Amino acid sequence: QVQLVESGGGLVQAGGSLRLSCAASGRTFSSYAMGWFRQAPGQEREFVAVINRSGLTTNYADSVKGRFTVSRDNAKNTVYLQMNSLKPEDTAVYYCAAATLFRTTPASYNYWGQGTQVSVSS
């Protein structure tokens, strides 16, 4: 079992940056692909980014491509989401999640964090 705890959310002006972290418990962190998702009020949870177990392969939603970067440090059991050039439409609760396969759909993920709020003002 994997427990995930996100941190790093907050309020930022449009054009600003934030770095989210997701710390995982357990010795099997490197066995999982790690994804980031977000959910705005009244909307479905949507895919943001995913990184494979080794950290060598990533995939991004078109809406964040070129602005967000996902990375991981398996020695620290942590995955990161660097968010630059933030826009008001990026406002949402951001979740990290662990999956055994490299996927972009929420249903493919076995473990979820509690989420961290990101708010971008215009």
SVG drawing of the C-alpha trace seen along z (x, -y; Angstrom):
<svg xmlns="http://www.w3.org/2000/svg" viewBox="-21 -40 39 42">
<polyline fill="none" stroke="black" stroke-width="0.4" points="0.0,0.0 1.1,-3.6 0.1,-6.7 0.5,-10.0 0.7,-13.5 0.7,-16.6 2.1,-20.0 3.1,-23.3 -0.3,-24.6 -1.3,-28.2 -2.5,-31.5 -0.5,-33.0 -1.0,-35.7 -1.4,-34.9 2.0,-34.4 3.5,-33.1 4.9,-29.7 4.3,-27.1 6.0,-23.7 3.9,-20.9 5.4,-18.0 3.9,-14.6 5.6,-12.5 5.0,-8.7 5.3,-6.2 6.5,-2.7 9.4,-1.0 7.7,-0.4 7.5,-4.0 9.8,-3.3 7.4,-0.5 4.6,-3.0 4.0,-5.4 3.0,-8.7 0.3,-11.0 -1.0,-14.5 -4.6,-15.3 -6.8,-18.3 -10.4,-19.0 -12.1,-22.4 -15.4,-23.0 -18.3,-21.4 -15.9,-19.7 -14.6,-16.2 -11.1,-15.3 -8.8,-15.7 -5.4,-14.4 -2.5,-16.9 0.8,-14.9 2.3,-11.5 5.8,-10.2 6.9,-6.6 8.7,-4.5 12.2,-5.5 11.4,-9.1 12.6,-8.9 9.2,-9.2 6.5,-11.8 3.2,-12.8 1.2,-16.0 -2.3,-17.3 -2.3,-19.7 -3.5,-22.5 -0.3,-22.4 2.3,-21.3 5.2,-23.7 4.3,-25.2 4.3,-22.3 7.1,-19.8 6.7,-16.6 9.7,-14.9 10.5,-12.4 13.2,-11.5 13.0,-7.8 15.6,-8.1 13.3,-10.6 10.0,-8.9 8.8,-12.2 7.2,-13.4 7.1,-17.0 5.0,-19.2 6.7,-22.5 4.0,-24.9 5.1,-28.0 3.1,-30.7 0.1,-29.9 -3.3,-31.0 -6.6,-31.5 -8.0,-28.4 -5.3,-26.4 -7.2,-27.0 -8.2,-23.6 -7.4,-21.0 -4.4,-19.1 -4.0,-15.4 -1.1,-13.0 -1.8,-9.4 0.1,-6.1 -0.6,-3.5 1.1,-0.2 0.8,-1.2 1.7,-4.4 -1.8,-5.8 -3.7,-9.1 -7.2,-8.0 -8.1,-8.4 -9.7,-5.0 -6.2,-3.4 -4.8,-4.8 -4.8,-2.8 -3.7,-5.3 -4.5,-9.0 -3.4,-11.9 -5.8,-14.2 -5.2,-17.1 -3.7,-20.6 -5.5,-23.8 -4.0,-25.9 -5.6,-29.3 -4.5,-31.7 -5.7,-35.2 -6.0,-37.4"/>
</svg>
